[in-house]
Amino acid sequence: MPATRFTILPTPIGPLVLAGPDERLACIGLPRGKGAVMPGPDWHRDDTAFAPARAQLEAYFDGRLIRFDLALAPRGTPFQHAVWQALTEIPPGETITYGELARSIGWPGASRAVGAANGANPLPIVVPCHRVIGAGGTLTGFAGGLDIKRFLLALERVPGAAPGGQASLF
């Protein structure tokens, strides 16, 4: 198995770790919380890696990008991949509930399983799990913390977010 390449991208929410086995992005590590990623012993820092991802994420944080178009290599189960693909179809500036997401993939009673798959998303922001909210419209769970979720939603101009669809990926 090839060594994992990684680079660090400074962003308004803190540094993101971009990692993968080649030019395909397998992981985006958030600055803190459950989504934080620490490079492992077989990881090799390469600041020339993931140029398209770096450019698109910079454009996203500058408010200039609507759709990510990146080569991805996330690891997950077929169910997780179905959830993650459905996430990519939520347009910027919109949100969806866990129940609505479950129904959209044909599993209407699987809100909790969808929530678990959402929480296991290795590619936050690019696979926009931050666009999923609780049934009552409340902001719930995000691996990087609710403050980062609020920031991302405000960046995308989601109504009610505190200040501060995409191509098929699987």
Secondary structure, 3 states (H helix, E strand, C coil): CCCEEEEEECCCCCCEEEEECCCCECEEEECCHHHECCCCCCEEECCCCCHHHHHHHHHHHCCCCCCCCCCECCCCCHHHHHHHHHHCCCCCCCCEEHHHHHHHCCCCCCHHHHHHHHHCCCCCCCCCHHHEECCCCCCCCCCCCHHHHHHHHHHCCCCCCCCCCCCCCC
